[in-house]
Amino acid sequence: MEFTVQEVAALVGGRLASDAGSATRIRGVASIADAEPGEITFFGNAKYLPQLKASRASAALVPLDFSEEIPALAIFVENPSRAFSRLMERFAPAPIRYSAGVHPTAVLGRDVVLGENVSIQPFVVIEDGVQIGANTIVGAHGYLGHAVRIGQSCELAPRVTIGARCVVGNRVIIHSGVVLGSDGFGFEPVGGKHVKIPQTGNVQIDDDVEIGANTTIDRARFPWGYSDSGHAALAGTWVGPLVTASGKRLGMLMDLELAPLDRGRRHAPLFRTRRSHWLEGRVLVCTIPGGVRRLKASGKPDDTKTASTFHLGTSPADTVGPDGLQPSTIKGRWGGGDTVDLTVSLYIKKGRSAISSTADPDTGPDQHTTLERGTEAQFNSLCGGR
């Protein structure tokens, strides 16, 4: 593939000092020291100026304030390194594409759910109850433990190991040799001996993360984010609109975890579940469009296994925050999927006052909504890109 210097400038949003040499052909990219005629390089660090002045490159991407005389044709851009990365994609070989489907040597357990266009490569082992989102690739010799959840458009390179109940978000890239959810390796000195502490938690990787080769991320000591049965849990981020009885539109984010009862508390709460956990986290609310109200949330699951029904109370997280409608209590019902039904009691924050009235259609009756698993970025978009 070849481009003229003028075409390269257009591709990266740059400009030339003049039209002289704009028809010069560029057939590849290279470093300052290695570039040959017909190739383009970039200049992003002053210490490489002597090399740039001696470079054989036909063109160079340079900062907007660059004023030195160089033998290469200068293309002025805001960020030479970033522009060069974009240009490299044009000259790089086409990405390797993997066919959708399950290789005959792969081993799949029971109740495995695969989204559309998933590619399972040779000798992969997938245990019972694993869920994999659409367009995800699991590389050769990978291992996914029981009840692992992988999001959409992920790339798992060969020999990736993900332990039981771990969660991976969307568009995550995991390079070869990575181990997620290995044992936390905790011990407690007891009677002159080291006694092993069970590491019963899991690992969650959120959206748009890239993990380098041979990285190990251990699981935590405390249970987090899964039910006793190993299925998906209430813990996590939930996002959606809330339309009040009068038609006001709010955006709502609820971010919860199943927390140890003694975390950050001098005294344990009066209620206690069989798993010795309660719910805590945060709630964000905005008027669409409008300012964001930030609240702390805590409460209890009504059942002892999966928190399928729960109660939360809220308190302001900001000393001074925007006025407007915000929740005082939240009752929830969760059926184990990717939606949660809420009944919300609202009040109007006005300065330091909290106003509610049974005659007000927004603060009198409880409001009802359904949230879906999501991200804070989705909440910000819902609120108008904040």
C-alpha positions as a Markdown table, in Angstrom:
| # | Residue | x | y | z |
|---|---|---|---|---|
| 1 | Met | 0.0 | 0.0 | 0.0 |
| 2 | Glu | 1.3 | 3.5 | -0.9 |
| 3 | Phe | 0.1 | 7.0 | -0.2 |
| 4 | Thr | 1.4 | 10.4 | -1.3 |
| 5 | Val | 2.7 | 12.8 | 1.4 |
| 6 | Gln | -0.4 | 14.9 | 0.8 |
| 7 | Glu | -2.7 | 11.9 | 1.4 |
| 8 | Val | -0.7 | 11.0 | 4.5 |
| 9 | Ala | -1.3 | 14.5 | 5.8 |
| 10 | Ala | -5.0 | 14.2 | 5.2 |
| 11 | Leu | -5.1 | 10.8 | 6.9 |
| 12 | Val | -3.6 | 12.1 | 10.2 |
| 13 | Gly | -5.2 | 15.5 | 10.2 |
| 14 | Gly | -1.9 | 17.3 | 9.6 |
| 15 | Arg | -0.6 | 20.0 | 7.3 |
| 16 | Leu | 2.4 | 20.6 | 5.0 |
| 17 | Ala | 4.5 | 23.7 | 5.0 |
| 18 | Ser | 4.0 | 23.9 | 1.2 |
| 19 | Asp | 2.9 | 21.8 | -1.8 |
| 20 | Ala | 6.5 | 21.1 | -2.7 |
| 21 | Gly | 7.1 | 17.4 | -2.6 |
| 22 | Ser | 3.5 | 16.6 | -1.7 |
| 23 | Ala | 3.3 | 14.0 | -4.5 |
| 24 | Thr | 6.2 | 12.0 | -3.0 |
| 25 | Arg | 5.1 | 8.4 | -2.5 |
| 26 | Ile | 5.2 | 6.8 | 1.0 |
| 27 | Arg | 5.2 | 3.0 | 1.1 |
| 28 | Gly | 6.0 | 2.3 | 4.8 |
| 29 | Val | 6.8 | 3.5 | 8.3 |
| 30 | Ala | 10.0 | 3.2 | 10.3 |
| 31 | Ser | 12.0 | 4.6 | 13.2 |
| 32 | Ile | 14.1 | 7.8 | 12.7 |
| 33 | Ala | 17.3 | 5.7 | 12.6 |
| 34 | Asp | 16.1 | 2.9 | 10.3 |
| 35 | Ala | 13.9 | 4.9 | 7.9 |
| 36 | Glu | 14.8 | 4.7 | 4.2 |
| 37 | Pro | 13.6 | 6.8 | 1.2 |
| 38 | Gly | 9.9 | 6.1 | 0.6 |
| 39 | Glu | 9.2 | 5.7 | 4.4 |
| 40 | Ile | 7.8 | 8.0 | 7.0 |
| 41 | Thr | 8.9 | 8.5 | 10.6 |
| 42 | Phe | 7.9 | 10.7 | 13.5 |
| 43 | Phe | 9.6 | 13.1 | 15.9 |
| 44 | Gly | 8.3 | 13.4 | 19.5 |
| 45 | Asn | 11.4 | 13.9 | 21.7 |
| 46 | Ala | 14.0 | 16.6 | 21.4 |
| 47 | Lys | 16.9 | 14.2 | 22.1 |
| 48 | Tyr | 16.3 | 12.6 | 18.7 |
| 49 | Leu | 16.8 | 15.8 | 16.7 |
| 50 | Pro | 20.3 | 15.0 | 15.6 |
| 51 | Gln | 19.1 | 11.6 | 14.3 |
| 52 | Leu | 16.1 | 13.3 | 12.5 |
| 53 | Lys | 18.5 | 15.7 | 10.8 |
| 54 | Ala | 20.5 | 12.7 | 9.5 |
| 55 | Ser | 17.5 | 10.5 | 8.7 |
| 56 | Arg | 17.0 | 9.1 | 5.2 |
| 57 | Ala | 13.2 | 9.2 | 5.7 |
| 58 | Ser | 11.1 | 10.9 | 2.9 |
| 59 | Ala | 8.7 | 12.4 | 5.4 |
| 60 | Ala | 8.4 | 13.0 | 9.2 |
| 61 | Leu | 5.5 | 13.8 | 11.5 |
| 62 | Val | 6.5 | 16.7 | 13.7 |
| 63 | Pro | 4.9 | 18.9 | 16.4 |
| 64 | Leu | 3.0 | 22.0 | 15.4 |
| 65 | Asp | 5.7 | 24.3 | 16.8 |
| 66 | Phe | 8.6 | 22.5 | 15.1 |
| 67 | Ser | 10.9 | 25.0 | 13.3 |
| 68 | Glu | 14.1 | 23.1 | 12.5 |
| 69 | Glu | 15.4 | 22.5 | 9.0 |
| 70 | Ile | 15.4 | 18.7 | 8.2 |
| 71 | Pro | 15.9 | 16.8 | 4.9 |
| 72 | Ala | 12.5 | 15.0 | 5.2 |
| 73 | Leu | 9.2 | 16.6 | 4.3 |
| 74 | Ala | 7.6 | 17.8 | 7.5 |
| 75 | Ile | 4.0 | 17.0 | 8.3 |
| 76 | Phe | 2.8 | 19.2 | 11.2 |
| 77 | Val | 0.4 | 17.4 | 13.6 |
| 78 | Glu | -0.8 | 18.0 | 17.2 |
| 79 | Asn | 0.6 | 14.7 | 18.5 |
| 80 | Pro | 3.2 | 13.0 | 16.3 |
| 81 | Ser | 3.3 | 9.8 | 18.3 |
| 82 | Arg | -0.4 | 9.3 | 18.2 |
| 83 | Ala | -0.6 | 10.3 | 14.5 |
| 84 | Phe | 2.2 | 7.8 | 13.7 |
| 85 | Ser | 0.2 | 5.0 | 15.5 |
| 86 | Arg | -2.8 | 5.7 | 13.3 |
| 87 | Leu | -0.6 | 5.6 | 10.2 |
| 88 | Met | 1.0 | 2.3 | 11.2 |
| 89 | Glu | -2.5 | 0.7 | 11.2 |
| 90 | Arg | -2.7 | 1.6 | 7.5 |
| 91 | Phe | 0.6 | -0.1 | 6.6 |
| 92 | Ala | 0.3 | -3.0 | 9.0 |
| 93 | Pro | -0.7 | -6.5 | 7.8 |
| 94 | Ala | -4.4 | -7.2 | 7.9 |
| 95 | Pro | -5.6 | -8.4 | 11.4 |
| 96 | Ile | -5.8 | -12.2 | 11.8 |
| 97 | Arg | -9.4 | -13.3 | 11.7 |
| 98 | Tyr | -10.7 | -16.3 | 13.5 |
| 99 | Ser | -13.7 | -18.3 | 12.3 |
| 100 | Ala | -16.7 | -18.5 | 14.7 |
| 101 | Gly | -17.3 | -21.8 | 16.2 |
| 102 | Val | -15.9 | -24.4 | 18.6 |
| 103 | His | -12.9 | -26.4 | 17.6 |
| 104 | Pro | -13.5 | -30.1 | 17.9 |
| 105 | Thr | -10.6 | -30.5 | 20.4 |
| 106 | Ala | -12.2 | -28.1 | 22.8 |
| 107 | Val | -13.9 | -29.4 | 25.9 |
| 108 | Leu | -17.1 | -27.7 | 27.1 |
| 109 | Gly | -19.0 | -28.4 | 30.4 |
| 110 | Arg | -22.7 | -28.3 | 31.1 |
| 111 | Asp | -24.8 | -25.1 | 30.8 |
| 112 | Val | -22.2 | -23.2 | 28.8 |
| 113 | Val | -23.7 | -20.2 | 27.0 |
| 114 | Leu | -21.9 | -18.8 | 23.9 |
| 115 | Gly | -22.9 | -15.6 | 22.2 |
| 116 | Glu | -23.0 | -15.0 | 18.5 |
| 117 | Asn | -19.7 | -15.3 | 16.5 |
| 118 | Val | -17.7 | -16.7 | 19.5 |
| 119 | Ser | -14.5 | -18.4 | 18.5 |
| 120 | Ile | -13.2 | -21.3 | 20.7 |
| 121 | Gln | -9.7 | -22.3 | 19.6 |
| 122 | Pro | -8.0 | -25.8 | 19.9 |
| 123 | Phe | -7.7 | -27.5 | 23.3 |
| 124 | Val | -9.6 | -24.9 | 25.2 |
| 125 | Val | -11.3 | -26.2 | 28.4 |
| 126 | Ile | -14.5 | -24.5 | 29.5 |
| 127 | Glu | -16.1 | -25.6 | 32.8 |
| 128 | Asp | -19.8 | -25.8 | 33.8 |
| 129 | Gly | -21.9 | -22.6 | 33.8 |
| 130 | Val | -19.5 | -20.3 | 31.8 |
| 131 | Gln | -21.0 | -17.4 | 29.8 |
| 132 | Ile | -19.2 | -15.8 | 26.9 |
| 133 | Gly | -20.4 | -12.8 | 25.1 |
| 134 | Ala | -20.7 | -12.2 | 21.3 |
| 135 | Asn | -17.6 | -11.8 | 19.1 |
| 136 | Thr | -15.2 | -13.0 | 21.8 |
| 137 | Ile | -12.1 | -15.2 | 21.0 |
| 138 | Val | -10.7 | -17.7 | 23.4 |
| 139 | Gly | -7.2 | -18.7 | 22.3 |
| 140 | Ala | -5.7 | -22.2 | 22.2 |
| 141 | His | -5.1 | -24.1 | 25.4 |
| 142 | Gly | -7.1 | -21.6 | 27.4 |
| 143 | Tyr | -9.0 | -22.5 | 30.6 |
| 144 | Leu | -12.2 | -20.9 | 31.9 |
| 145 | Gly | -13.3 | -22.1 | 35.4 |
| 146 | His | -16.8 | -22.8 | 36.7 |
| 147 | Ala | -19.3 | -19.9 | 36.3 |
| 148 | Val | -16.8 | -17.5 | 34.7 |
| 149 | Arg | -18.4 | -14.7 | 32.8 |
| 150 | Ile | -16.7 | -13.1 | 29.8 |
| 151 | Gly | -18.2 | -10.0 | 28.0 |
| 152 | Gln | -18.5 | -9.1 | 24.3 |
| 153 | Ser | -15.7 | -8.6 | 21.8 |
| 154 | Cys | -12.9 | -9.8 | 24.1 |
| 155 | Glu | -9.6 | -11.3 | 23.0 |
| 156 | Leu | -8.1 | -14.1 | 25.1 |
| 157 | Ala | -4.7 | -15.1 | 23.7 |
| 158 | Pro | -3.4 | -18.7 | 24.0 |
| 159 | Arg | -2.8 | -20.2 | 27.4 |
| 160 | Val | -5.0 | -17.7 | 29.4 |
| 161 | Thr | -6.4 | -19.2 | 32.7 |
| 162 | Ile | -9.4 | -17.6 | 34.4 |
| 163 | Gly | -10.4 | -19.2 | 37.7 |
| 164 | Ala | -13.9 | -20.0 | 38.9 |
| 165 | Arg | -16.5 | -17.2 | 39.2 |
| 166 | Cys | -14.3 | -14.5 | 37.8 |
| 167 | Val | -15.9 | -11.8 | 35.7 |
| 168 | Val | -14.4 | -10.1 | 32.6 |
| 169 | Gly | -16.1 | -7.1 | 31.0 |
| 170 | Asn | -16.5 | -6.0 | 27.3 |
| 171 | Arg | -13.7 | -5.4 | 24.8 |
| 172 | Val | -11.0 | -6.7 | 27.2 |
| 173 | Ile | -7.7 | -7.9 | 25.7 |
| 174 | Ile | -5.8 | -10.6 | 27.8 |
| 175 | His | -2.4 | -11.6 | 26.5 |
| 176 | Ser | -0.7 | -15.1 | 26.7 |
| 177 | Gly | 0.0 | -16.6 | 30.0 |
| 178 | Val | -2.3 | -14.4 | 32.1 |
| 179 | Val | -3.8 | -16.0 | 35.2 |
| 180 | Leu | -6.9 | -14.4 | 36.8 |
| 181 | Gly | -8.4 | -15.7 | 40.0 |
| 182 | Ser | -5.4 | -17.7 | 41.3 |
| 183 | Asp | -5.3 | -18.3 | 45.1 |
| 184 | Gly | -4.5 | -15.2 | 47.1 |
| 185 | Phe | -1.9 | -17.2 | 49.2 |
| 186 | Gly | -2.9 | -15.9 | 52.6 |
| 187 | Phe | -1.7 | -17.3 | 55.9 |
| 188 | Glu | -2.2 | -16.5 | 59.6 |
| 189 | Pro | 0.3 | -17.3 | 62.3 |
| 190 | Val | -1.4 | -19.6 | 64.9 |
| 191 | Gly | 0.5 | -21.4 | 67.6 |
| 192 | Gly | 3.8 | -20.9 | 65.9 |
| 193 | Lys | 2.5 | -22.3 | 62.6 |
| 194 | His | 1.2 | -20.7 | 59.4 |
| 195 | Val | -2.4 | -21.6 | 58.9 |
| 196 | Lys | -3.9 | -21.1 | 55.5 |
| 197 | Ile | -6.6 | -18.5 | 55.1 |
| 198 | Pro | -9.2 | -19.5 | 52.5 |
| 199 | Gln | -9.3 | -17.0 | 49.6 |
| 200 | Thr | -12.9 | -17.3 | 48.6 |
| 201 | Gly | -13.4 | -14.1 | 46.6 |
| 202 | Asn | -13.1 | -13.6 | 42.9 |
| 203 | Val | -11.6 | -11.1 | 40.3 |
| 204 | Gln | -13.5 | -8.7 | 38.2 |
| 205 | Ile | -12.0 | -7.0 | 35.2 |
| 206 | Asp | -14.1 | -4.1 | 33.9 |
| 207 | Asp | -14.6 | -2.9 | 30.3 |
| 208 | Asp | -11.8 | -1.8 | 27.9 |
| 209 | Val | -8.9 | -3.2 | 29.9 |
| 210 | Glu | -5.7 | -4.7 | 28.5 |
| 211 | Ile | -3.6 | -7.1 | 30.6 |
| 212 | Gly | 0.0 | -7.9 | 29.6 |
| 213 | Ala | 1.5 | -11.3 | 29.1 |
| 214 | Asn | 2.2 | -13.5 | 32.1 |
| 215 | Thr | 0.3 | -11.2 | 34.5 |
| 216 | Thr | -1.2 | -12.9 | 37.6 |
| 217 | Ile | -4.1 | -11.3 | 39.5 |
| 218 | Asp | -5.0 | -13.3 | 42.7 |
| 219 | Arg | -8.5 | -13.6 | 44.1 |
| 220 | Ala | -9.5 | -11.8 | 47.3 |
| 221 | Arg | -10.0 | -13.3 | 50.7 |
| 222 | Phe | -13.6 | -12.1 | 51.1 |
| 223 | Pro | -16.5 | -13.4 | 48.9 |
| 224 | Trp | -17.5 | -10.7 | 46.4 |
| 225 | Gly | -20.1 | -10.6 | 43.8 |
| 226 | Tyr | -21.4 | -14.1 | 43.5 |
| 227 | Ser | -24.1 | -16.2 | 45.0 |
| 228 | Asp | -23.5 | -19.4 | 46.9 |
| 229 | Ser | -24.6 | -21.3 | 43.8 |
| 230 | Gly | -21.9 | -19.7 | 41.7 |
| 231 | His | -24.3 | -17.8 | 39.4 |
| 232 | Ala | -24.1 | -14.1 | 38.5 |
| 233 | Ala | -24.6 | -11.8 | 41.5 |
| 234 | Leu | -26.3 | -8.6 | 42.4 |
| 235 | Ala | -23.0 | -7.0 | 43.1 |
| 236 | Gly | -21.9 | -4.7 | 40.3 |
| 237 | Thr | -23.0 | -1.6 | 38.4 |
| 238 | Trp | -26.6 | -1.1 | 37.3 |
| 239 | Val | -27.8 | 1.8 | 35.1 |
| 240 | Gly | -31.1 | 3.1 | 33.6 |
| 241 | Pro | -33.7 | 5.8 | 33.5 |
| 242 | Leu | -36.3 | 6.6 | 36.2 |
| 243 | Val | -39.4 | 8.3 | 35.0 |
| 244 | Thr | -41.5 | 9.8 | 37.8 |
| 245 | Ala | -45.3 | 9.8 | 38.0 |
| 246 | Ser | -45.3 | 13.5 | 36.8 |
| 247 | Gly | -43.1 | 12.6 | 33.8 |
| 248 | Lys | -39.8 | 13.9 | 35.1 |
| 249 | Arg | -36.8 | 11.9 | 33.6 |
| 250 | Leu | -33.9 | 10.9 | 35.9 |
| 251 | Gly | -30.8 | 8.9 | 35.2 |
| 252 | Met | -29.8 | 6.4 | 37.9 |
| 253 | Leu | -26.7 | 4.4 | 38.6 |
| 254 | Met | -26.5 | 1.9 | 41.5 |
| 255 | Asp | -23.1 | 0.4 | 42.3 |
| 256 | Leu | -23.2 | -2.3 | 45.0 |
| 257 | Glu | -21.0 | -5.0 | 46.5 |
| 258 | Leu | -21.5 | -7.6 | 49.1 |
| 259 | Ala | -19.3 | -6.3 | 51.9 |
| 260 | Pro | -18.0 | -7.9 | 55.1 |
| 261 | Leu | -20.0 | -6.8 | 58.1 |
| 262 | Asp | -16.9 | -5.5 | 59.9 |
| 263 | Arg | -15.5 | -3.4 | 57.1 |
| 264 | Gly | -14.8 | 0.1 | 58.4 |
| 265 | Arg | -17.3 | -0.2 | 61.3 |
| 266 | Arg | -16.7 | -0.2 | 65.1 |
| 267 | His | -19.8 | -2.3 | 65.6 |
| 268 | Ala | -21.5 | -4.8 | 63.4 |
| 269 | Pro | -25.1 | -3.9 | 62.3 |
| 270 | Leu | -28.0 | -5.5 | 64.1 |
| 271 | Phe | -29.0 | -7.7 | 61.1 |
| 272 | Arg | -26.8 | -10.5 | 59.9 |
| 273 | Thr | -27.1 | -12.9 | 57.0 |
| 274 | Arg | -25.8 | -16.5 | 56.9 |
| 275 | Arg | -22.9 | -15.3 | 54.6 |
| 276 | Ser | -22.0 | -12.5 | 57.1 |
| 277 | His | -22.3 | -9.8 | 54.4 |
| 278 | Trp | -24.4 | -6.8 | 53.8 |
| 279 | Leu | -24.8 | -4.5 | 50.8 |
| 280 | Glu | -23.0 | -1.2 | 50.4 |
| 281 | Gly | -22.0 | 1.1 | 47.6 |
| 282 | Arg | -23.2 | 4.2 | 46.0 |
| 283 | Val | -26.1 | 5.7 | 44.0 |
| 284 | Leu | -25.8 | 8.5 | 41.4 |
| 285 | Val | -28.9 | 10.3 | 40.2 |
| 286 | Cys | -29.2 | 13.1 | 37.6 |
| 287 | Thr | -32.1 | 15.0 | 36.0 |
| 288 | Ile | -31.9 | 14.6 | 32.3 |
| 289 | Pro | -30.2 | 16.8 | 31.5 |
| 290 | Gly | -28.9 | 18.0 | 34.9 |
| 291 | Gly | -26.4 | 17.9 | 37.7 |
| 292 | Val | -25.4 | 14.6 | 39.3 |
| 293 | Arg | -26.4 | 13.9 | 42.9 |
| 294 | Arg | -24.0 | 11.4 | 44.6 |
| 295 | Leu | -25.2 | 9.3 | 47.5 |
| 296 | Lys | -23.8 | 6.5 | 49.7 |
| 297 | Ala | -25.9 | 3.4 | 49.9 |
| 298 | Ser | -26.1 | 0.6 | 52.4 |
| 299 | Gly | -28.5 | -2.0 | 53.5 |
| 300 | Lys | -29.3 | -5.7 | 53.7 |
| 301 | Pro | -30.3 | -8.6 | 51.5 |
| 302 | Asp | -33.6 | -10.0 | 52.6 |
| 303 | Asp | -32.5 | -13.6 | 51.8 |
| 304 | Thr | -29.4 | -15.3 | 53.0 |
| 305 | Lys | -28.0 | -16.6 | 49.6 |
| 306 | Thr | -28.3 | -14.5 | 46.6 |
| 307 | Ala | -29.7 | -11.0 | 47.7 |
| 308 | Ser | -32.6 | -11.6 | 45.3 |
| 309 | Thr | -34.6 | -9.0 | 47.4 |
| 310 | Phe | -33.0 | -6.2 | 49.3 |
| 311 | His | -33.5 | -2.8 | 51.1 |
| 312 | Leu | -31.1 | 0.1 | 50.8 |
| 313 | Gly | -31.0 | 3.5 | 52.6 |
| 314 | Thr | -29.0 | 6.4 | 51.2 |
| 315 | Ser | -27.2 | 9.5 | 52.5 |
| 316 | Pro | -25.5 | 12.3 | 50.6 |
| 317 | Ala | -21.9 | 11.7 | 49.6 |
| 318 | Asp | -21.3 | 15.4 | 48.9 |
| 319 | Thr | -21.5 | 18.1 | 51.6 |
| 320 | Val | -22.8 | 20.5 | 49.0 |
| 321 | Gly | -24.4 | 18.9 | 45.9 |
| 322 | Pro | -26.9 | 19.9 | 43.3 |
| 323 | Asp | -30.5 | 20.4 | 44.4 |
| 324 | Gly | -33.2 | 18.1 | 42.9 |
| 325 | Leu | -34.9 | 14.8 | 43.3 |
| 326 | Gln | -33.0 | 12.0 | 44.9 |
| 327 | Pro | -33.8 | 8.6 | 46.6 |
| 328 | Ser | -34.1 | 8.1 | 50.3 |
| 329 | Thr | -34.8 | 4.4 | 50.3 |
| 330 | Ile | -34.7 | 1.7 | 47.6 |
| 331 | Lys | -36.3 | -1.7 | 47.6 |
| 332 | Gly | -35.1 | -4.1 | 45.0 |
| 333 | Arg | -35.9 | -7.5 | 43.4 |
| 334 | Trp | -33.3 | -9.3 | 41.3 |
| 335 | Gly | -34.0 | -12.6 | 39.5 |
| 336 | Gly | -30.4 | -13.5 | 38.7 |
| 337 | Gly | -30.2 | -11.9 | 35.3 |
| 338 | Asp | -29.0 | -8.6 | 33.9 |
| 339 | Thr | -31.9 | -6.5 | 35.1 |
| 340 | Val | -33.0 | -5.4 | 38.6 |
| 341 | Asp | -36.4 | -4.0 | 39.5 |
| 342 | Leu | -36.5 | -1.1 | 42.0 |
| 343 | Thr | -39.1 | 0.7 | 44.0 |
| 344 | Val | -37.7 | 4.1 | 44.9 |
| 345 | Ser | -38.9 | 6.7 | 47.5 |
| 346 | Leu | -37.8 | 10.1 | 46.4 |
| 347 | Tyr | -37.5 | 13.5 | 48.1 |
| 348 | Ile | -36.4 | 16.9 | 46.9 |
| 349 | Lys | -33.1 | 18.2 | 48.1 |
| 350 | Lys | -33.1 | 22.0 | 48.4 |
| 351 | Gly | -30.0 | 23.4 | 50.0 |
| 352 | Arg | -29.8 | 21.6 | 53.4 |
| 353 | Ser | -33.5 | 20.8 | 53.4 |
| 354 | Ala | -35.2 | 17.6 | 52.4 |
| 355 | Ile | -38.8 | 18.1 | 51.1 |
| 356 | Ser | -41.4 | 15.5 | 50.5 |
| 357 | Ser | -45.2 | 15.6 | 50.3 |
| 358 | Thr | -47.8 | 13.0 | 49.9 |
| 359 | Ala | -49.6 | 15.3 | 47.5 |
| 360 | Asp | -46.6 | 15.6 | 45.2 |
| 361 | Pro | -46.7 | 12.9 | 42.4 |
| 362 | Asp | -42.9 | 12.7 | 42.5 |
| 363 | Thr | -42.3 | 12.4 | 46.3 |
| 364 | Gly | -45.6 | 11.1 | 47.5 |
| 365 | Pro | -46.0 | 7.6 | 45.9 |
| 366 | Asp | -43.1 | 5.3 | 45.4 |
| 367 | Gln | -41.6 | 5.3 | 41.9 |
| 368 | His | -40.7 | 2.2 | 39.9 |
| 369 | Thr | -37.9 | 1.5 | 37.5 |
| 370 | Thr | -35.8 | -1.3 | 36.0 |
| 371 | Leu | -32.0 | -0.9 | 35.7 |
| 372 | Glu | -29.6 | -3.0 | 33.6 |
| 373 | Arg | -26.0 | -4.0 | 34.1 |
| 374 | Gly | -23.9 | -1.2 | 32.8 |
| 375 | Thr | -21.1 | 1.3 | 33.3 |
| 376 | Glu | -20.6 | 4.8 | 34.6 |
| 377 | Ala | -19.8 | 5.9 | 31.1 |
| 378 | Gln | -23.3 | 4.8 | 30.1 |
| 379 | Phe | -24.8 | 6.7 | 33.0 |
| 380 | Asn | -22.9 | 9.9 | 32.0 |
| 381 | Ser | -24.2 | 9.5 | 28.5 |
| 382 | Leu | -27.7 | 9.1 | 29.8 |
| 383 | Cys | -27.3 | 12.3 | 31.8 |
| 384 | Gly | -26.1 | 14.3 | 28.8 |
| 385 | Gly | -22.4 | 13.3 | 28.4 |
| 386 | Arg | -21.3 | 14.5 | 31.8 |
